Amino acid sequence: MICRYVARRFGFKRRGRDGRVAHKFMNVGSARARAYRKDQLRNRAVTLVKIKRGAIAALRGDTGRRGPTGRTGATGHTGARGPAGARGSTGPQGPAGTFGTVTVRNETLSVAAGAQSAMVEACPSGAIAVGGGASFGPSNGTAEGNVWIESSRPEPASGTSPTGWFTIVNNASGAAQEVTWYAECATH
Protein backbone atom coordinates (compact mmCIF):
# COMPACT_ATOMS: atom_id res chain seq x y z
CA MET A 1 0.00 0.00 0.00
CA ILE A 2 2.77 2.44 0.93
CA CYS A 3 4.71 1.34 -2.17
CA ARG A 4 1.82 2.33 -4.41
CA TYR A 5 1.54 5.63 -2.54
CA VAL A 6 5.26 6.33 -2.94
CA ALA A 7 5.06 5.51 -6.65
CA ARG A 8 2.08 7.83 -7.18
CA ARG A 9 3.50 10.61 -4.98
CA PHE A 10 6.82 10.78 -6.76
CA GLY A 11 5.64 9.90 -10.26
CA PHE A 12 7.10 6.41 -10.69
CA LYS A 13 5.00 5.31 -13.63
CA ARG A 14 7.57 3.11 -15.32
CA ARG A 15 7.85 -0.39 -14.15
CA GLY A 16 10.52 -2.91 -14.77
CA ARG A 17 10.11 -5.66 -17.40
CA ASP A 18 8.57 -7.96 -14.80
CA GLY A 19 6.14 -5.34 -13.32
CA ARG A 20 8.44 -4.24 -10.46
CA VAL A 21 8.54 -0.69 -9.05
CA ALA A 22 11.87 0.66 -7.89
CA HIS A 23 11.76 1.46 -4.20
CA LYS A 24 14.47 4.02 -3.95
CA PHE A 25 13.17 5.27 -0.58
CA MET A 26 13.26 1.91 1.20
CA ASN A 27 16.48 1.25 3.08
CA VAL A 28 18.39 3.44 0.68
CA GLY A 29 22.11 2.69 0.70
CA SER A 30 21.76 -0.60 2.53
CA ALA A 31 22.54 -4.01 1.19
CA ARG A 32 18.86 -4.93 1.60
CA ALA A 33 17.57 -2.46 -0.99
CA ARG A 34 15.41 -4.45 -3.38
CA ALA A 35 12.69 -4.15 -5.92
CA TYR A 36 9.39 -5.93 -5.29
CA ARG A 37 6.64 -7.18 -7.57
CA LYS A 38 3.07 -6.30 -6.64
CA ASP A 39 2.22 -9.89 -5.93
CA GLN A 40 5.15 -10.17 -3.48
CA LEU A 41 3.80 -7.43 -1.13
CA ARG A 42 1.10 -8.07 1.38
CA ASN A 43 -1.07 -5.24 2.71
CA ARG A 44 0.76 -3.36 5.44
CA ALA A 45 3.98 -5.26 4.76
CA VAL A 46 5.91 -2.00 4.35
CA THR A 47 5.51 -0.01 7.59
CA LEU A 48 6.90 3.38 8.53
CA VAL A 49 9.55 1.64 10.64
CA LYS A 50 10.98 0.06 7.48
CA ILE A 51 11.26 3.39 5.62
CA LYS A 52 14.15 5.82 6.16
CA ARG A 53 13.38 9.05 7.99
CA GLY A 54 14.25 11.20 5.02
CA ALA A 55 11.78 9.27 2.90
CA ILE A 56 9.05 9.65 5.52
CA ALA A 57 9.63 13.41 5.63
CA ALA A 58 9.36 13.55 1.83
CA LEU A 59 6.02 11.69 1.99
CA ARG A 60 4.39 14.31 4.17
CA GLY A 61 2.44 16.91 2.25
CA ASP A 62 1.73 20.53 3.09
CA THR A 63 -0.43 21.29 6.07
CA GLY A 64 -4.04 21.68 5.02
CA ARG A 65 -6.45 24.46 5.93
CA ARG A 66 -7.81 24.45 9.42
CA GLY A 67 -11.19 22.75 9.60
CA PRO A 68 -14.33 24.30 11.13
CA THR A 69 -14.72 24.38 14.90
CA GLY A 70 -16.55 21.33 16.21
CA ARG A 71 -19.72 21.43 18.26
CA THR A 72 -19.51 22.02 21.99
CA GLY A 73 -19.34 18.77 23.89
CA ALA A 74 -21.77 17.69 26.58
CA THR A 75 -21.41 19.14 30.05
CA GLY A 76 -19.35 16.90 32.30
CA HIS A 77 -20.47 15.47 35.61
CA THR A 78 -20.34 17.61 38.73
CA GLY A 79 -17.18 16.91 40.63
CA ALA A 80 -17.01 15.66 44.19
CA ARG A 81 -17.45 18.20 46.97
CA GLY A 82 -14.17 19.53 48.22
CA PRO A 83 -13.04 19.44 51.83
CA ALA A 84 -14.29 22.06 54.30
CA GLY A 85 -12.18 25.18 54.52
CA ALA A 86 -10.33 26.27 57.60
CA ARG A 87 -12.25 28.20 60.24
CA GLY A 88 -11.97 31.95 59.77
CA SER A 89 -10.66 34.31 62.41
CA THR A 90 -12.98 35.98 64.89
CA GLY A 91 -14.42 39.21 63.60
CA PRO A 92 -14.26 42.55 65.40
CA GLN A 93 -16.76 43.33 68.13
CA GLY A 94 -19.94 44.92 66.83
CA PRO A 95 -21.34 48.27 67.91
CA ALA A 96 -23.26 48.65 71.14
CA GLY A 97 -26.91 47.60 71.05
CA THR A 98 -29.66 50.12 70.42
CA PHE A 99 -31.50 49.55 73.69
CA GLY A 100 -30.52 49.89 77.29
CA THR A 101 -32.99 48.77 79.96
CA VAL A 102 -36.30 47.07 79.14
CA THR A 103 -39.17 47.53 81.58
CA VAL A 104 -42.69 46.08 81.58
CA ARG A 105 -45.66 48.34 82.30
CA ASN A 106 -49.12 46.90 82.96
CA GLU A 107 -52.61 47.83 84.05
CA THR A 108 -55.54 45.55 85.05
CA LEU A 109 -59.19 46.42 84.33
CA SER A 110 -62.48 44.52 84.30
CA VAL A 111 -64.19 43.93 80.94
CA ALA A 112 -67.98 43.51 81.28
CA ALA A 113 -69.80 40.42 79.95
CA GLY A 114 -70.58 40.71 76.22
CA ALA A 115 -68.36 43.82 75.89
CA GLN A 116 -65.23 44.83 73.99
CA SER A 117 -62.44 46.92 75.54
CA ALA A 118 -59.52 48.70 73.86
CA MET A 119 -56.58 50.23 75.68
CA VAL A 120 -53.10 51.69 75.06
CA GLU A 121 -50.52 50.88 77.73
CA ALA A 122 -48.09 53.82 77.46
CA CYS A 123 -44.33 53.77 77.99
CA PRO A 124 -42.59 56.34 80.20
CA SER A 125 -41.21 59.47 78.50
CA GLY A 126 -38.06 58.75 76.42
CA ALA A 127 -38.76 54.98 76.09
CA ILE A 128 -40.13 53.12 73.06
CA ALA A 129 -42.50 50.14 72.99
CA VAL A 130 -40.87 46.93 71.70
CA GLY A 131 -43.72 44.53 72.56
CA GLY A 132 -47.00 44.17 74.45
CA GLY A 133 -50.40 42.48 74.61
CA ALA A 134 -52.97 41.35 77.18
CA SER A 135 -53.78 38.39 79.42
CA PHE A 136 -57.00 37.38 81.20
CA GLY A 137 -58.65 34.67 83.31
CA PRO A 138 -57.88 33.32 86.76
CA SER A 139 -54.31 32.28 85.77
CA ASN A 140 -53.71 35.30 83.48
CA GLY A 141 -53.62 32.94 80.46
CA THR A 142 -54.80 33.84 76.97
CA ALA A 143 -57.74 31.45 76.47
CA GLU A 144 -60.57 31.65 79.01
CA GLY A 145 -63.92 30.51 77.64
CA ASN A 146 -65.22 33.09 75.19
CA VAL A 147 -62.59 35.80 75.83
CA TRP A 148 -60.01 36.61 73.11
CA ILE A 149 -57.57 39.24 71.86
CA GLU A 150 -58.90 40.83 68.67
CA SER A 151 -55.94 43.11 67.93
CA SER A 152 -52.47 43.78 69.34
CA ARG A 153 -50.00 46.28 67.79
CA PRO A 154 -47.57 49.14 68.51
CA GLU A 155 -49.03 52.62 69.05
CA PRO A 156 -48.78 54.57 66.79
CA ALA A 157 -49.03 51.76 64.23
CA SER A 158 -46.71 53.51 61.74
CA GLY A 159 -44.42 56.51 61.41
CA THR A 160 -42.41 57.45 64.48
CA SER A 161 -41.08 55.23 67.25
CA PRO A 162 -43.97 53.56 69.14
CA THR A 163 -44.64 55.07 72.56
CA GLY A 164 -47.09 52.39 73.78
CA TRP A 165 -48.92 49.13 72.95
CA PHE A 166 -52.55 49.02 71.72
CA THR A 167 -54.72 45.92 72.43
CA ILE A 168 -58.43 45.12 71.90
CA VAL A 169 -60.02 42.36 74.05
CA ASN A 170 -63.50 40.80 73.44
CA ASN A 171 -65.49 39.21 76.28
CA ALA A 172 -68.33 37.06 74.90
CA SER A 173 -68.70 35.12 78.15
CA GLY A 174 -71.62 35.52 80.58
CA ALA A 175 -69.51 37.21 83.30
CA ALA A 176 -67.08 40.13 83.67
CA GLN A 177 -63.39 39.24 83.13
CA GLU A 178 -60.23 40.73 84.63
CA VAL A 179 -57.83 41.74 81.80
CA THR A 180 -54.22 42.93 82.19
CA TRP A 181 -52.74 45.08 79.40
CA TYR A 182 -48.93 45.07 78.92
CA ALA A 183 -46.29 47.19 77.20
CA GLU A 184 -42.58 46.31 77.06
CA CYS A 185 -40.65 49.58 77.00
CA ALA A 186 -36.95 50.06 76.21
CA THR A 187 -34.70 53.03 76.79
CA HIS A 188 -31.93 54.05 74.37
C-alpha positions as a Markdown table, in Angstrom:
| # | Residue | x | y | z |
|---|---|---|---|---|
| 1 | Met | 0.0 | 0.0 | 0.0 |
| 2 | Ile | 2.8 | 2.4 | 0.9 |
| 3 | Cys | 4.7 | 1.3 | -2.2 |
| 4 | Arg | 1.8 | 2.3 | -4.4 |
| 5 | Tyr | 1.5 | 5.6 | -2.5 |
| 6 | Val | 5.3 | 6.3 | -2.9 |
| 7 | Ala | 5.1 | 5.5 | -6.6 |
| 8 | Arg | 2.1 | 7.8 | -7.2 |
| 9 | Arg | 3.5 | 10.6 | -5.0 |
| 10 | Phe | 6.8 | 10.8 | -6.8 |
| 11 | Gly | 5.6 | 9.9 | -10.3 |
| 12 | Phe | 7.1 | 6.4 | -10.7 |
| 13 | Lys | 5.0 | 5.3 | -13.6 |
| 14 | Arg | 7.6 | 3.1 | -15.3 |
| 15 | Arg | 7.8 | -0.4 | -14.2 |
| 16 | Gly | 10.5 | -2.9 | -14.8 |
| 17 | Arg | 10.1 | -5.7 | -17.4 |
| 18 | Asp | 8.6 | -8.0 | -14.8 |
| 19 | Gly | 6.1 | -5.3 | -13.3 |
| 20 | Arg | 8.4 | -4.2 | -10.5 |
| 21 | Val | 8.5 | -0.7 | -9.0 |
| 22 | Ala | 11.9 | 0.7 | -7.9 |
| 23 | His | 11.8 | 1.5 | -4.2 |
| 24 | Lys | 14.5 | 4.0 | -3.9 |
| 25 | Phe | 13.2 | 5.3 | -0.6 |
| 26 | Met | 13.3 | 1.9 | 1.2 |
| 27 | Asn | 16.5 | 1.2 | 3.1 |
| 28 | Val | 18.4 | 3.4 | 0.7 |
| 29 | Gly | 22.1 | 2.7 | 0.7 |
| 30 | Ser | 21.8 | -0.6 | 2.5 |
| 31 | Ala | 22.5 | -4.0 | 1.2 |
| 32 | Arg | 18.9 | -4.9 | 1.6 |
| 33 | Ala | 17.6 | -2.5 | -1.0 |
| 34 | Arg | 15.4 | -4.5 | -3.4 |
| 35 | Ala | 12.7 | -4.1 | -5.9 |
| 36 | Tyr | 9.4 | -5.9 | -5.3 |
| 37 | Arg | 6.6 | -7.2 | -7.6 |
| 38 | Lys | 3.1 | -6.3 | -6.6 |
| 39 | Asp | 2.2 | -9.9 | -5.9 |
| 40 | Gln | 5.1 | -10.2 | -3.5 |
| 41 | Leu | 3.8 | -7.4 | -1.1 |
| 42 | Arg | 1.1 | -8.1 | 1.4 |
| 43 | Asn | -1.1 | -5.2 | 2.7 |
| 44 | Arg | 0.8 | -3.4 | 5.4 |
| 45 | Ala | 4.0 | -5.3 | 4.8 |
| 46 | Val | 5.9 | -2.0 | 4.3 |
| 47 | Thr | 5.5 | 0.0 | 7.6 |
| 48 | Leu | 6.9 | 3.4 | 8.5 |
| 49 | Val | 9.6 | 1.6 | 10.6 |
| 50 | Lys | 11.0 | 0.1 | 7.5 |
| 51 | Ile | 11.3 | 3.4 | 5.6 |
| 52 | Lys | 14.2 | 5.8 | 6.2 |
| 53 | Arg | 13.4 | 9.1 | 8.0 |
| 54 | Gly | 14.3 | 11.2 | 5.0 |
| 55 | Ala | 11.8 | 9.3 | 2.9 |
| 56 | Ile | 9.1 | 9.7 | 5.5 |
| 57 | Ala | 9.6 | 13.4 | 5.6 |
| 58 | Ala | 9.4 | 13.5 | 1.8 |
| 59 | Leu | 6.0 | 11.7 | 2.0 |
| 60 | Arg | 4.4 | 14.3 | 4.2 |
| 61 | Gly | 2.4 | 16.9 | 2.3 |
| 62 | Asp | 1.7 | 20.5 | 3.1 |
| 63 | Thr | -0.4 | 21.3 | 6.1 |
| 64 | Gly | -4.0 | 21.7 | 5.0 |
| 65 | Arg | -6.4 | 24.5 | 5.9 |
| 66 | Arg | -7.8 | 24.4 | 9.4 |
| 67 | Gly | -11.2 | 22.8 | 9.6 |
| 68 | Pro | -14.3 | 24.3 | 11.1 |
| 69 | Thr | -14.7 | 24.4 | 14.9 |
| 70 | Gly | -16.5 | 21.3 | 16.2 |
| 71 | Arg | -19.7 | 21.4 | 18.3 |
| 72 | Thr | -19.5 | 22.0 | 22.0 |
| 73 | Gly | -19.3 | 18.8 | 23.9 |
| 74 | Ala | -21.8 | 17.7 | 26.6 |
| 75 | Thr | -21.4 | 19.1 | 30.1 |
| 76 | Gly | -19.3 | 16.9 | 32.3 |
| 77 | His | -20.5 | 15.5 | 35.6 |
| 78 | Thr | -20.3 | 17.6 | 38.7 |
| 79 | Gly | -17.2 | 16.9 | 40.6 |
| 80 | Ala | -17.0 | 15.7 | 44.2 |
| 81 | Arg | -17.4 | 18.2 | 47.0 |
| 82 | Gly | -14.2 | 19.5 | 48.2 |
| 83 | Pro | -13.0 | 19.4 | 51.8 |
| 84 | Ala | -14.3 | 22.1 | 54.3 |
| 85 | Gly | -12.2 | 25.2 | 54.5 |
| 86 | Ala | -10.3 | 26.3 | 57.6 |
| 87 | Arg | -12.3 | 28.2 | 60.2 |
| 88 | Gly | -12.0 | 31.9 | 59.8 |
| 89 | Ser | -10.7 | 34.3 | 62.4 |
| 90 | Thr | -13.0 | 36.0 | 64.9 |
| 91 | Gly | -14.4 | 39.2 | 63.6 |
| 92 | Pro | -14.3 | 42.6 | 65.4 |
| 93 | Gln | -16.8 | 43.3 | 68.1 |
| 94 | Gly | -19.9 | 44.9 | 66.8 |
| 95 | Pro | -21.3 | 48.3 | 67.9 |
| 96 | Ala | -23.3 | 48.6 | 71.1 |
| 97 | Gly | -26.9 | 47.6 | 71.0 |
| 98 | Thr | -29.7 | 50.1 | 70.4 |
| 99 | Phe | -31.5 | 49.5 | 73.7 |
| 100 | Gly | -30.5 | 49.9 | 77.3 |
| 101 | Thr | -33.0 | 48.8 | 80.0 |
| 102 | Val | -36.3 | 47.1 | 79.1 |
| 103 | Thr | -39.2 | 47.5 | 81.6 |
| 104 | Val | -42.7 | 46.1 | 81.6 |
| 105 | Arg | -45.7 | 48.3 | 82.3 |
| 106 | Asn | -49.1 | 46.9 | 83.0 |
| 107 | Glu | -52.6 | 47.8 | 84.1 |
| 108 | Thr | -55.5 | 45.5 | 85.0 |
| 109 | Leu | -59.2 | 46.4 | 84.3 |
| 110 | Ser | -62.5 | 44.5 | 84.3 |
| 111 | Val | -64.2 | 43.9 | 80.9 |
| 112 | Ala | -68.0 | 43.5 | 81.3 |
| 113 | Ala | -69.8 | 40.4 | 80.0 |
| 114 | Gly | -70.6 | 40.7 | 76.2 |
| 115 | Ala | -68.4 | 43.8 | 75.9 |
| 116 | Gln | -65.2 | 44.8 | 74.0 |
| 117 | Ser | -62.4 | 46.9 | 75.5 |
| 118 | Ala | -59.5 | 48.7 | 73.9 |
| 119 | Met | -56.6 | 50.2 | 75.7 |
| 120 | Val | -53.1 | 51.7 | 75.1 |
| 121 | Glu | -50.5 | 50.9 | 77.7 |
| 122 | Ala | -48.1 | 53.8 | 77.5 |
| 123 | Cys | -44.3 | 53.8 | 78.0 |
| 124 | Pro | -42.6 | 56.3 | 80.2 |
| 125 | Ser | -41.2 | 59.5 | 78.5 |
| 126 | Gly | -38.1 | 58.8 | 76.4 |
| 127 | Ala | -38.8 | 55.0 | 76.1 |
| 128 | Ile | -40.1 | 53.1 | 73.1 |
| 129 | Ala | -42.5 | 50.1 | 73.0 |
| 130 | Val | -40.9 | 46.9 | 71.7 |
| 131 | Gly | -43.7 | 44.5 | 72.6 |
| 132 | Gly | -47.0 | 44.2 | 74.4 |
| 133 | Gly | -50.4 | 42.5 | 74.6 |
| 134 | Ala | -53.0 | 41.4 | 77.2 |
| 135 | Ser | -53.8 | 38.4 | 79.4 |
| 136 | Phe | -57.0 | 37.4 | 81.2 |
| 137 | Gly | -58.7 | 34.7 | 83.3 |
| 138 | Pro | -57.9 | 33.3 | 86.8 |
| 139 | Ser | -54.3 | 32.3 | 85.8 |
| 140 | Asn | -53.7 | 35.3 | 83.5 |
| 141 | Gly | -53.6 | 32.9 | 80.5 |
| 142 | Thr | -54.8 | 33.8 | 77.0 |
| 143 | Ala | -57.7 | 31.5 | 76.5 |
| 144 | Glu | -60.6 | 31.6 | 79.0 |
| 145 | Gly | -63.9 | 30.5 | 77.6 |
| 146 | Asn | -65.2 | 33.1 | 75.2 |
| 147 | Val | -62.6 | 35.8 | 75.8 |
| 148 | Trp | -60.0 | 36.6 | 73.1 |
| 149 | Ile | -57.6 | 39.2 | 71.9 |
| 150 | Glu | -58.9 | 40.8 | 68.7 |
| 151 | Ser | -55.9 | 43.1 | 67.9 |
| 152 | Ser | -52.5 | 43.8 | 69.3 |
| 153 | Arg | -50.0 | 46.3 | 67.8 |
| 154 | Pro | -47.6 | 49.1 | 68.5 |
| 155 | Glu | -49.0 | 52.6 | 69.1 |
| 156 | Pro | -48.8 | 54.6 | 66.8 |
| 157 | Ala | -49.0 | 51.8 | 64.2 |
| 158 | Ser | -46.7 | 53.5 | 61.7 |
| 159 | Gly | -44.4 | 56.5 | 61.4 |
| 160 | Thr | -42.4 | 57.5 | 64.5 |
| 161 | Ser | -41.1 | 55.2 | 67.2 |
| 162 | Pro | -44.0 | 53.6 | 69.1 |
| 163 | Thr | -44.6 | 55.1 | 72.6 |
| 164 | Gly | -47.1 | 52.4 | 73.8 |
| 165 | Trp | -48.9 | 49.1 | 72.9 |
| 166 | Phe | -52.6 | 49.0 | 71.7 |
| 167 | Thr | -54.7 | 45.9 | 72.4 |
| 168 | Ile | -58.4 | 45.1 | 71.9 |
| 169 | Val | -60.0 | 42.4 | 74.0 |
| 170 | Asn | -63.5 | 40.8 | 73.4 |
| 171 | Asn | -65.5 | 39.2 | 76.3 |
| 172 | Ala | -68.3 | 37.1 | 74.9 |
| 173 | Ser | -68.7 | 35.1 | 78.2 |
| 174 | Gly | -71.6 | 35.5 | 80.6 |
| 175 | Ala | -69.5 | 37.2 | 83.3 |
| 176 | Ala | -67.1 | 40.1 | 83.7 |
| 177 | Gln | -63.4 | 39.2 | 83.1 |
| 178 | Glu | -60.2 | 40.7 | 84.6 |
| 179 | Val | -57.8 | 41.7 | 81.8 |
| 180 | Thr | -54.2 | 42.9 | 82.2 |
| 181 | Trp | -52.7 | 45.1 | 79.4 |
| 182 | Tyr | -48.9 | 45.1 | 78.9 |
| 183 | Ala | -46.3 | 47.2 | 77.2 |
| 184 | Glu | -42.6 | 46.3 | 77.1 |
| 185 | Cys | -40.6 | 49.6 | 77.0 |
| 186 | Ala | -37.0 | 50.1 | 76.2 |
| 187 | Thr | -34.7 | 53.0 | 76.8 |
| 188 | His | -31.9 | 54.0 | 74.4 |
